[in-house]
Amino acid sequence: MHIRPWLVYLVIAFLGVLPLLIALLAGAIANLAKCELDEGSVHPCVIAGKDVGNLLYAMGVGGWFTLMTLPAAFFLALIYSVYLLVSK
């Protein structure tokens, strides 16, 4: 079975931006729940009777991992490109 190169690049790109997407999701959830969300500290955020402030804070701060995952994804895509060129 031959894996399509565009699919590999798509997975690499998705993994590279995944922490950013999770942080954006945290921001959207906090916005919809009318809660405060920032990197400074955990703020209470009650959704459906449960405080999810710690979870939203962790998701939001996790966006900083993009500073590592994006360059790693770039180099992984570069390595995969070299592999494709050499294996032909």
N, C-alpha and C positions, 0 to 999 in steps of 0.2 A: 504494500500500500504506500503510495506516494503522498506525502503531506504537501499541501499547497503553500508556497512561500508567503503569499499575502496573508494567509491565516496565521502563520507563525508570527509575522510582523504585527498583526492585529493583537494577538495575545501578549506579545512583548510590550506594545504600546499601552494596552489596558493595564497590565501589571505596573507599568511605570507611573501611570496617573491614578492608580487606585487609591492611594492615601489622600490625594486631593479630592477625589470624588466622595470619599467617606466624610471628609471635613465639610464639603459643600452640603452633603446630606444632613449633617448635624446642624449646620446653619439654617437650612430650610425647615427642619423639624422645630428648632428653637423659635424661628420666626413665626411659624404657624401656631405654636403654642404660646406665643407672646412672652417668651422667656429671654433672659439675658444670657449671652454666650460670648466669652472672650477667653484669651489665653492666660489672663492674670490669676483667676481663681474659679473655683466651682461655685455656681449659683444654683439655688433650688429651682427645679422645673418639674411641676407636677402634671403628669399626663395620665388620664384614666385612673386617678387616685394613687399613682406611684411616682416617686421622685426619681427622675431620670437625669438629674443634673450631672452626676458623676460620669454617667455613660456619654452624655453629650460633650462634656468637657474632654474626656479621653478621645472621642472621635474627632473633635475639633483640633486638639493639639496634635493628634496623629497626622494631620495634614503636613506637618513639618517633615515627615519622613519622605515626602516627595523630593526634598533636596538630595536624598540618597537614591531613591528608586528611579528617578528620571535619568540621571547620568548612567546608572547601572543598566537601564533599559537601552539607552543609546549604545553603550559598549556591547551589550548582548546582541543588538541588531547588527552592529558592525561585524562582530565575530560570525554571526550567522550569514551575513553577506559574503564574507571571505570564504566560509564553508561552501556556500552555493557556487561561488566562482571556481574553487579548487576542485569540487566534486564533479563538475561537468566535463 
